Amino acid sequence: MRVDWELRACSRKGHATYRPDEADLAARLTAATPAGPSWRCLRCGDFVPGEPRQSGPAQEAPTLLRGRALRDATVLRLLALERLIRALLMVLVAYAILRFRRSEDQVQRLFDRAVPAARPLADVLHLDLDHSPTIEHLRHLVHTQPRTLLLVALLLFGYAAVQIVEAVGLWLLKRWGEYFAVVATSAFLPLEVYELTERITFLRIGALIINVAAVAYLIVSKRLFGVRGGAAAFEAERHAESLLEVEQAADLEGRRATSTDAAQPADH
């Protein structure tokens, strides 16, 4: 079943109709219907009855994601949400360590309550807390010296900060965010491989596969590091999906053809 990403976006945000100041181009984007004059949505391509939501010069029309670019944006924002949830969990763990690092008994009781409470969220994220390497490390930290716990808490805060920056960049669909996500995720891959050499679990294998797939997806689909033509090819692909630019090109081609026909000598 094919997902119509444009219609999904329009159902949430509304249609994006636009009347260009250029008369020839405006004529290509409007049509007479039984419901009255209709304008073509620049996102999904459907004709929408009523006045356009915006108007102005064609070069000032909103740039809208369509086709594959819109699908990729949805994937990136889901990845951003996953990073944000992970950062929140790291902040909570770091706070708990700082709050109770000088009381081993309190930490043990907190840990015993926190793990069962986190199970519903872990089930949603398909995390196995019983065999999670993170939980195992935390169990050992319960009996660690306060100074070491402080260092661990600071490292967790730092890791959470990295995840938040990554989430923001991906959610805003910034190219720097895509590069940051690739570099940040790749930096932890050697650690995940090392953990597999100590103990192989389905959770560790799954996490490694997901992270490798995410890195590969970002590099290939976003043409990072010069792959598949790099940024220039990526921007060209986005412009090729723009409905307004396609109509502009068709209008320009039509006017050129008309000029050429007019310049041809008449047959006698």
C-alpha positions as CSV (number, residue, x, y, z in Angstrom):
1,M,0.0,0.0,0.0
2,R,1.5,3.3,-1.1
3,V,1.4,6.1,1.5
4,D,0.5,9.6,0.1
5,W,2.8,11.7,2.2
6,E,1.5,14.9,0.6
7,L,-2.1,14.3,1.5
8,R,-1.1,13.2,5.0
9,A,0.7,16.5,5.5
10,C,-2.2,18.6,4.0
11,S,-4.7,16.8,6.3
12,R,-2.6,18.0,9.3
13,K,-1.5,21.4,8.1
14,G,-4.1,22.4,5.5
15,H,-3.6,22.9,1.8
16,A,-0.9,25.3,0.7
17,T,-2.5,27.4,-2.1
18,Y,-0.6,30.3,-3.6
19,R,-1.4,32.9,-6.3
20,P,1.7,34.1,-8.1
21,D,1.7,37.7,-9.3
22,E,2.8,36.4,-12.7
23,A,-0.4,36.1,-14.8
24,D,0.7,33.3,-17.0
25,L,1.9,31.2,-14.1
26,A,-1.2,32.0,-12.0
27,A,-3.3,30.7,-14.9
28,R,-1.5,27.4,-14.7
29,L,-2.4,27.0,-11.0
30,T,-6.1,27.9,-11.1
31,A,-9.1,26.2,-12.6
32,A,-12.8,26.8,-12.9
33,T,-14.9,24.2,-11.0
34,P,-18.6,23.8,-10.2
35,A,-17.6,25.0,-6.7
36,G,-16.1,28.1,-8.2
37,P,-12.5,29.2,-8.9
38,S,-10.0,26.7,-7.4
39,W,-6.3,26.9,-6.8
40,R,-3.8,24.1,-6.9
41,C,-2.2,23.1,-3.6
42,L,1.6,23.4,-3.9
43,R,2.1,20.4,-1.7
44,C,-0.4,17.7,-2.8
45,G,-1.4,19.1,-6.2
46,D,-5.1,19.0,-5.7
47,F,-7.3,21.9,-6.7
48,V,-8.9,23.6,-3.7
49,P,-12.0,25.8,-4.0
50,G,-11.8,29.3,-2.7
51,E,-9.3,32.1,-2.5
52,P,-5.6,31.1,-2.2
53,R,-4.1,31.2,1.3
54,Q,-1.2,33.3,0.1
55,S,-0.1,35.4,-2.9
56,G,2.9,37.3,-4.1
57,P,5.8,36.9,-6.5
58,A,6.7,33.3,-7.5
59,Q,10.1,33.6,-6.0
60,E,8.6,34.3,-2.6
61,A,6.3,31.3,-2.6
62,P,6.8,28.9,0.4
63,T,9.2,26.1,-0.2
64,L,7.3,22.9,0.6
65,L,8.6,19.3,0.9
66,R,7.0,16.9,-1.5
67,G,7.5,13.2,-2.5
68,R,10.6,11.5,-1.2
69,A,11.8,14.7,0.6
70,L,8.5,14.7,2.6
71,R,8.8,11.0,3.5
72,D,12.4,11.5,4.6
73,A,11.4,14.5,6.8
74,T,8.9,12.2,8.6
75,V,11.6,9.6,9.2
76,L,14.0,12.2,10.5
77,R,11.5,13.6,12.9
78,L,10.7,10.2,14.3
79,L,14.4,9.7,14.8
80,A,14.5,13.1,16.6
81,L,11.8,12.0,19.0
82,E,13.7,8.8,19.8
83,R,16.8,10.9,20.5
84,L,14.8,13.3,22.7
85,I,13.3,10.4,24.7
86,R,16.7,8.9,25.2
87,A,18.1,12.3,26.4
88,L,15.3,12.6,28.9
89,L,16.0,9.2,30.3
90,M,19.7,10.0,30.6
91,V,18.9,13.3,32.4
92,L,16.7,11.5,34.9
93,V,19.3,8.9,35.6
94,A,22.0,11.6,36.0
95,Y,19.8,13.6,38.4
96,A,19.1,10.5,40.4
97,I,22.8,9.8,40.8
98,L,23.5,13.3,41.9
99,R,20.6,13.3,44.3
100,F,21.4,10.1,46.1
101,R,25.1,9.6,45.4
102,R,26.1,9.9,49.0
103,S,23.5,7.4,50.3
104,E,24.0,3.9,49.0
105,D,20.8,2.6,50.7
106,Q,18.6,5.3,49.2
107,V,20.1,4.7,45.7
108,Q,19.4,1.0,46.0
109,R,15.8,1.7,47.0
110,L,15.4,4.3,44.2
111,F,16.8,1.9,41.7
112,D,14.5,-0.9,42.8
113,R,11.5,1.4,42.3
114,A,12.7,3.1,39.1
115,V,13.3,0.0,37.1
116,P,9.7,-1.5,37.4
117,A,8.3,2.0,36.9
118,A,10.2,2.3,33.6
119,R,9.0,-1.0,32.2
120,P,5.8,0.4,30.4
121,L,7.9,3.0,28.5
122,A,10.6,0.4,27.9
123,D,8.0,-2.0,26.4
124,V,6.8,0.7,24.0
125,L,10.5,1.3,22.9
126,H,11.1,-2.5,22.7
127,L,13.8,-2.3,25.4
128,D,14.6,-5.4,27.5
129,L,15.5,-3.9,30.9
130,D,16.3,-7.4,32.3
131,H,19.2,-7.8,29.9
132,S,20.0,-4.2,29.2
133,P,23.8,-3.4,29.5
134,T,22.9,0.1,30.7
135,I,20.8,-1.3,33.6
136,E,23.6,-3.8,34.4
137,H,26.2,-0.9,34.6
138,L,23.8,1.1,36.8
139,R,23.5,-1.8,39.2
140,H,27.3,-1.8,39.6
141,L,27.2,2.0,40.0
142,V,25.0,1.7,43.1
143,H,28.0,0.6,45.1
144,T,30.5,3.0,43.5
145,Q,32.3,5.9,45.3
146,P,30.5,9.3,45.4
147,R,33.3,11.0,43.4
148,T,33.1,8.4,40.7
149,L,29.3,8.7,40.7
150,L,29.7,12.5,40.1
151,L,31.8,11.9,37.1
152,V,29.3,9.4,35.7
153,A,26.5,11.9,36.2
154,L,28.4,14.6,34.4
155,L,29.1,12.1,31.5
156,L,25.4,11.3,31.3
157,F,24.5,15.0,31.2
158,G,27.0,15.4,28.4
159,Y,25.6,12.4,26.5
160,A,22.0,13.8,27.0
161,A,23.2,17.2,25.6
162,V,24.5,15.5,22.5
163,Q,21.2,13.7,22.0
164,I,19.3,17.0,22.4
165,V,21.4,18.8,19.9
166,E,21.0,15.9,17.5
167,A,17.2,15.9,18.1
168,V,16.9,19.6,17.4
169,G,18.9,19.4,14.2
170,L,16.9,16.5,12.9
171,W,13.5,17.9,13.9
172,L,14.3,21.2,12.1
173,L,15.5,19.3,9.1
174,K,18.9,21.1,9.1
175,R,21.7,19.7,7.1
176,W,24.1,20.3,10.0
177,G,21.8,18.2,12.2
178,E,22.1,15.3,9.7
179,Y,25.9,15.6,9.8
180,F,25.9,15.8,13.5
181,A,23.6,12.8,13.9
182,V,25.9,10.7,11.6
183,V,29.1,11.7,13.5
184,A,27.5,11.3,17.0
185,T,26.0,7.9,16.2
186,S,29.1,6.7,14.5
187,A,31.2,7.7,17.5
188,F,29.4,5.2,19.7
189,L,29.5,2.3,17.2
190,P,32.9,1.0,18.4
191,L,31.6,0.9,22.0
192,E,28.6,-1.1,20.9
193,V,30.9,-3.5,18.9
194,Y,33.1,-3.9,22.0
195,E,30.1,-4.7,24.2
196,L,29.2,-7.5,21.8
197,T,32.7,-9.0,22.3
198,E,32.0,-9.2,26.0
199,R,28.5,-10.6,25.7
200,I,26.1,-11.2,22.8
201,T,22.5,-10.3,23.4
202,F,19.6,-9.7,21.0
203,L,19.3,-6.2,22.5
204,R,22.9,-5.3,21.7
205,I,22.7,-6.8,18.2
206,G,19.4,-4.9,17.5
207,A,20.8,-1.6,18.8
208,L,23.9,-2.0,16.6
209,I,21.9,-2.9,13.5
210,I,19.5,0.1,14.1
211,N,22.4,2.6,14.5
212,V,24.3,1.3,11.5
213,A,21.1,1.5,9.4
214,A,20.4,5.0,10.6
215,V,23.9,6.2,9.7
216,A,23.7,4.5,6.3
217,Y,20.2,5.9,5.6
218,L,21.3,9.5,6.5
219,I,24.5,9.3,4.3
220,V,22.8,7.8,1.3
221,S,19.3,9.5,1.4
222,K,20.7,13.0,2.3
223,R,23.8,12.7,0.1
224,L,26.2,13.5,2.9
225,F,30.0,13.7,2.6
226,G,29.7,14.0,-1.2
227,V,27.8,10.7,-1.6
228,R,25.6,10.6,-4.8
229,G,26.5,14.1,-5.9
230,G,26.5,15.7,-2.4
231,A,24.6,18.8,-1.4
232,A,24.2,20.1,-5.0
233,A,22.5,16.9,-6.2
234,F,20.3,17.0,-3.0
235,E,19.1,20.5,-3.6
236,A,18.5,19.7,-7.3
237,E,16.4,16.8,-6.3
238,R,14.3,19.0,-4.0
239,H,13.8,21.6,-6.7
240,A,12.7,18.9,-9.1
241,E,9.9,18.0,-6.6
242,S,8.7,21.6,-6.3
243,L,5.3,21.9,-8.0
244,L,5.6,25.6,-8.5
245,E,9.1,25.3,-10.1
246,V,7.8,22.5,-12.4
247,E,5.0,24.8,-13.5
248,Q,7.4,27.7,-14.0
249,A,9.6,25.5,-16.2
250,A,6.6,24.4,-18.2
251,D,5.3,27.9,-18.6
252,L,8.8,29.1,-19.7
253,E,9.0,26.2,-22.2
254,G,5.6,27.0,-23.5
255,R,6.4,30.6,-24.1
256,R,9.7,29.7,-25.8
257,A,7.8,27.3,-28.1
258,T,5.3,30.0,-29.0
259,S,8.1,32.5,-29.7
260,T,9.8,29.9,-32.0
261,D,6.6,29.2,-33.9
262,A,5.9,32.9,-34.3
263,A,9.5,33.4,-35.7
264,Q,9.0,30.7,-38.3
265,P,8.4,32.0,-41.9
266,A,4.9,31.3,-43.2
267,D,4.5,28.6,-45.9
268,H,3.4,29.9,-49.3
